[in-house]
């Protein structure tokens, strides 16, 4: 949320498994377009930042 500069009204979601596999997605407010990414890592904060950066590279900022 911090890296994406999203808020409580943003269509953003994430799910992390105990093995630190993070799946995250960002969508347009009307649900017409979504970007999704997933990544594994061993540092939760670094993992979240990496996935957020990858989502931004895939166009997430335009959806927020």
RAQUIMO-V552935 format. One record per pair of residues at least 6 apart in sequence whose ideal C-beta (glycine too) atoms are under 8 Angstrom apart, sorted by sequence separation. I is the first residue (numbers start at 1). GAP is how many residues later the second one is. If there is no record, write none. Layout:
I:GAP, I:GAP
//
This chain:
1:6, 4:6, 6:6, 16:6, 27:6, 28:6, 41:6, 15:7, 16:7, 27:7, 40:7, 4:8, 14:8, 15:8, 26:8, 27:8, 39:8, 52:8, 1:9, 14:9, 15:9, 25:9, 26:9, 41:9, 14:10, 25:10, 1:11, 13:11, 14:11, 25:11, 39:11, 12:12, 13:12, 24:12, 25:12, 39:12, 12:13, 23:13, 24:13, 38:13, 12:14, 23:14, 24:14, 37:14, 11:15, 12:15, 23:15, 39:15, 10:16, 11:16, 22:16, 11:17, 21:17, 22:17, 37:17, 11:18, 21:18, 22:18, 37:18, 21:19, 22:19, 6:20, 11:20, 20:20, 35:20, 19:21, 20:21, 37:21, 4:22, 20:22, 11:23, 35:23, 20:24, 35:24, 22:25, 35:25, 22:26, 20:27, 24:27, 16:28, 24:28, 35:28, 22:29, 26:29, 34:29, 25:30, 33:30, 16:31, 24:31, 14:34, 26:34, 28:35, 27:36, 14:37, 26:37, 26:38, 3:45, 3:46, 4:48, 3:49, 2:50, 3:50, 4:51, 4:52, 11:52, 12:52, 3:53, 10:54, 4:56, 5:56, 4:57, 6:58, 5:59, 4:60
//
